[in-house]
Amino acid sequence: MEPIKFDVEITKENLSSFLLYHNYTHFNGIFGIILSLLAIVYLIYDFNQLDTTKILILAVVAVLFTIVNPLMLRQKAGNQIKRNDTFKAPITYEIKAESFTLSQGDQQSEISWKDVVKVRDSGKIMIIYISKIRGFIWPKDQLGNDYSKVVEVLREKVDGDKIKLKSKK
């Protein structure tokens, strides 16, 4: 296999996409959405019978996980991009048959395909998880012409039950 090499520069949008995906595909995020939806339904269904305090509480719960939390995650992404030196320079990835290498400046790490816990797709990015919470963000638009080759390697090297990808957007 000929190595595939590409550079990734993580933007606020990329990191926001990762944080939103990661948050809303786990129990707390799903529970929050369900709670917000239930609050909206209850608010609409019983609006005329509720007093002002209950209406305010239900309205706050309704917007908390559907509007406030996503905005806070987006702001968190922006703050991380500004403060974290990792995001200030592009990361070069080289995909090889037995592993992939990432390098930035004089630092380099090699990750074996057997260390990949799962691969997920949020639509705009692919996330290569190497633990439950640690993953590498590969924006699809930055993979360019190599996108289909990268997907082919991922499907070949990562166990089928660990990988869930959508088509390129």
N, C-alpha and C positions, 0 to 999 in steps of 0.2 A: 504494500500500500504506500502510495506517495503521500507524504505529510501535507496536511492542510494548515495553512497559516493565515491568521487574521488578527486585526487589532480591534479592541473594544474600548470605547470611551463611554463611561456610564454617565448619563444625564439625569437631571431631576425627574424627568418623565419615566426613564427606565427604572430608577430606584423606586419611584412612586408605584409603578406597575408591580414591581416585586413585593413591596410592602402590602399593597392592597390584596394581591393574590394570596400571599402568605397568610395574612390576617383573616381573610374571608373564606379560606378553605380549611380552616381549623375550627375546633369546637367553639372557642370564645367568639369568633367572628360570626359563625353560623347562628349561635345562640343569640347574639346581639341583633342580628337581622330579624330573626323570628320574633324576638321580644318587641322590636320596633314595629313590625307588621301587626302583631297582636294589639299593640297600643293604638295603632292607626284604626284598625277594625273596631276596637272597643270605643274609641273616640267618635267614630262616624256612627256606629250603631246606637249608642246611648247618649249622644251629645245633648239632647234636650233634658235628660234626667240628671246630668252631672252638674255638680257645683263648680265654681270657678277654680278652686284649688285642684280638683281632680282633672279638670280640663288642662290646666297648666302642666301638671305632672305628666299626664299622658302625652301632651304635645312635646315636652322635653324628651321623654323616652322615645317617642316616635322619630324625632330628628337626630337623636344622639348617635345611633349606629348607621343611619342612612345618609346623613349630611355632615354632622360634626366630626365623627371619627375619620371618614375619608379625607376631609379637609386637614385634620390634624396629621394624618399619615403623610399627606402631600407636603405639609410644612416640615415635618420631621425629615423627609427625603431631601428637601432643599437645604436644611441645616446640616445634614450629614455630608452632602456634596460640598458645601462650603468649608466645613471643618476637617474633614478626613482627607489626608494627603493621598490615600489610595485612589481617590477619584480625580485627582488633579492631572494625572497623566494617563495615556492609553495603556491598556494591558494587552500584551501580545500573547495569543494562544497558538500553540502548535499541536495539532491532533495527529497522533501516530497510532499504529496498530495496537500497541500494548498499553498506551497511556496518552494523556494530554499534558502539555507543559504550559505554564503561564509564567510570563516574565514581565517585569516592570523595572526599568532602570537596571541596577546591578543585582536585583533579587530575582530568584527563579524557584519555582516549585513544580514538582512532577506528581501527577495524580494518576494512579492506576485505575483502569476501568472497573476493576472489582471493588474499588472504594466508592464508586458512585452508588448512592442509596436510592435515588430516583431522579427522573428527568420529567419536568412539567413545562407546560406551555400556557402562558397567560394571554396569548393572542399576539402581542407585540414583542415579547421576549421569551426565550427558553431559559429555564432555571435548571442548572446541573447541581443537584444537592449531593453533598458529601457527608452530611449529618442531618438531623431533623430540622435544624434551623440555619445551617450554613450552606450557602449555595453560590454558584457563579452565575452571573447574569450575562446572557448572550443575546443582545438585541438583534432581532431578525434582520432589520434593515442594514445593520453593520456587517452582516455575513455576506451580503451581496450575492455574487455568482456562486459562492461556496455553500450557500444554504442547503441545497439538495444533497451535496456531498457530505456535509456535516450530519444531516438527518440520516443518511444512509449508514454512516459510521456508528452513530448513536444506536440505531436499530440493530445493528450487527453486534455491537460490543456490550450493550446494556441489556440485562434480562428483560424479556417482553413484559412481565408484570410490573416492572419498575418504570416503564416509560409510557407517557401519554403526551402525544404531540398533535397539534392541529395543523391545518394547511397554512402556508405563508400568507400573511395579510399584506 
